[in-house]
Amino acid sequence: MSALDQDMTLAIAALTDAANRTYEAPDGSLHRYDFGEVLCNVVTAVAANLGGVDALLAGRPGSWEADHVRNIVLSTAGDDAGALARYRTVPIRVSINGEMDLDEATGGTWFTTRQAREDRAMEAIDDAYGAALEANAGHQQIVSQQARDSLRDLLRQAEPDADAQRAIREAIQAEHQYLLSVSPELVAAEEAGEAISDAHDNLEKAYGAALLDAVSAEAHRRGYTVPIINDPAGIGLADLAYELMEVARTTVPVPTLPA
């Protein structure tokens, strides 16, 4: 049995259960529900879930069956897109990534500008660290150049001595903490670097959140009431998702970074 056959079997079973359901009238008698209405609502909801009646009938749009299905959807929801949207039952998946979207919105300059700013901050940290090392040369907390060279040699080995690596790394960490305690310039450089990186992250998160809010607003304007789900992988998105994301990108201001 093919996957389609399995889906049809499940659908037939579900519709059969729906057709057999009854409700109790005020006089106590049992009546079946209006299955014609039930079936029309189901078909219309499927059309809404796929993004429209054209998407529903894309497999063979000119058939007589397709004409009947089109009439069912149009008769149930009308030809207003907003009315059909209210029949949708599945969430709308979009793909928003603040970092990637910002780079696209800035024509590919976001990544390069961010990296240049963070590289300059790292150079300032390296300069401050070097100055602190020079000013405190000979102190017992300062790791010797021989130990640093030993660590580099260890890292090049196919099976490095883990204990030796750990010992040297711990010594370098202790050196770092000592230099922070005696060098305000190093503290300031590292805090500045962290602030720059945090500022970049916050701008990317805020832009992504604003895009998602704009997508939700546009979906609501079109009549959709289902949740909006952000799927960064963005595999297999429907045309509707791309339409909503494009509208969002044209309405949300793009932040900029100083060079």
N, C-alpha and C positions, 0 to 999 in steps of 0.2 A: 504494500500500500504506500502510495506516494505521500509526501508531506501535505500536498493539497487535499488528497483524499482524506487524510486524518483530520485536517482542519474542517472539511465539509462534514465529516461524521460528527465531530464535536458540535458544529453549528446546528446540524439537524437535531441532535439530541437536546441542545439548549432551547431551540425554537419549539420542539415538541413539548418539552416541559412547560414552556410559556403558554402554548396553546391549550394545554390541559388545566392550567390554573383557573381557579374559580374564586369568586368573592360572594359574600353573603349580603343580600339586599335587605332593606329595612323590614320587609315582611318575613325574613328568615329563609327565603328561597335562595338557592345557589345559582349563580350565572357565570358563564365564561366571560373573560375579558374580550374586548374588541381586538381580535388578532390582526385584522387588517391595519389598525392603527399601530399596534405593536411592531409589526413587520416594517411598516413605513418608517417608524422612528428608528428602528435598528439600521435599516439601509441608509437613512439620512445621517445617522451618527457615524457610520463607517465612512461615508463620503467626507464628512467634516474631519474625521481623524486623518484622512489621507490628504487633506488640503483642498478638497473641492470635488465636484462631480466629474470634472474632466480627468482628474487623477484617478478616480475610482474606475472610470471606463477606458483608461488608456490602453488596455489590452486589446480591445476591439470596439472602438467608439462608434462605428457605423452599423453595427448589427441591430436587428429588431429588438433583441433583448436589452441592448444598451439604451434604445429609445424608451423602452418601458421604465427602466431604472432611472433614467434622467427625469422622466415625467414624475416618478414617485418622489424623487428628491426635491424637484422644483415645486411640486404640489404641497409637500410637507413643510419645507422651510421657506419657499418662495425664492425669488431670484436675487434677493439681497444677501450679500456676502456676510453681513453682520448677523443676520438671522441664522444662517447655516453655522456660523462660528459657535453659537450657543449650544449646538448639538454635539460639539466635540467632547469626548470623554477621556482622551489620553493627554498627558502633559505635553507641552511644546518643548522640545530639546533644542537648545542653542549652544554655541561654542564661543565662550568669551574668555580671553586670557589677557589681563591688563598689560603685561609686558609685551606680548606679541602684537596686540592690537595697537599699542602706542607706537611701536616701531613701524608698523604699517601706516598708521595715520601721519607719521612724521616723515614718510618717504625713506625709511631706513636709517634715519639719523639718530634715533633714540638710543640704540645699543652703542653706537660708536661714541656718542657724547657722554653717555653714562660711563662707559669704560674709560674714557680719557679723564674724566673727573676723578674716578676712583683710583686710576693709576697715579695721578698727581698726588692724591692723598696718601697713597702707599709710599711714594717717593719721599714725601715729607716725614712719614713715620720712620722710614729707613735712615734718613739723614739724622733725625733726632736720636734714634737708637745708636747709630754710629758715634755721634757726639757724646752720648752718655757712656758708651763703652770706653771711649778714649779718656774721658774725664775720670773714670773709675778703674782704670787699668791697674791690675795688681791686687784688687780686692778679692777676698776669698770666694765671694759669690760669682765672680766672673769666670766663665768657662774658658779654658785655654784654647788656643787655635788648634793645638794638637787634638783635643777632644772633638772639636768641630769637624776636623778632617777625618777623624775616626768614624764619626757618624756618617759622613758622606760615603766613606769606603764601605761601611756596613750596608748601606742602602743599595749599593751596587752589587752586592753578593747575591747569588742565586738563592741561598738559604741563610739569611742573616741571623746572627745571634740575637734573639728576642730580648734576653735579659740585658745584654750590653746596650742595645738600642734604647730600652726603657730607662736605663740608668743615665745615659747621656741626655735623653729628652727631658727627664726630670730635672737634671742639672741646669739645662737651658731654660726651663720654665721658672726655676728658682731665680736664675739670673734676671729674667724678665721682670719678675715681681720686685726684685731688689732695685733694678734700674727705675721702675715706676715710682718707687718710694723716694728716690733721690733726684729725679729729673722731672720737674714740672713741664718742661718743654715736650718730653716724650708723652706724658699724660695728655697734654693739650693736643698733640698731633694725633694720638690714637682716638681721642674723643671726637675730634673733628672728622676723622676718617669714618668713624662709626655713624656720626650724624649725617654725613653725606650719603652713605649707603642706606641708612634708614629712610632718609628723605626720598630717595629713588624708589624704594620698596613701597612707601606710603602713597606716592603719586601713582604708581602702577596699580595698587589695590583700589585706590579711590576711583581711578579711571575705569577699571573693570566693574566696580560696583555701580558707577554711574551709567555705564553701558547697559548693565543688566536691568537697572531701574527703567531706563528708557525703552528697552525691549518690552518690559512688563506693561508700561504705559501705552505703548503702541498696540500691543496685543489686546489690552482692555478696551482701547478706543475702537478696535475692530470687532469687539463683541465677544472675545474669548474670555472664559472664566476659569479655565484649567490652570494648574500650576506651570510656571516656567522653570525648567531644569537646565542648569548649566553643565554641559559635558565638554570639558576642555579638549578631549580627544577629537570631538567633532566628526566622527565617522558616521556616514549615512544620514546626514541631516536632510530634512525635507526643504522644498523650495520656500515654504512659509518661514522657516527659521532664517534663511538667508535674507529674505525680504525684511523681516523684523530687525535683524542685525544691521542691515544697510541703513534703515531709517535711523536707528540708534546712533550710528557713526556720524550721521549728518547733523545730529542735534546736540551731541555732547561736546563741549569745548575740549580742545586738546592742550594739555599742559606742556610747557616748554622748559628746557634746562639751559642755564647760562653755559656758554662754551667753556 
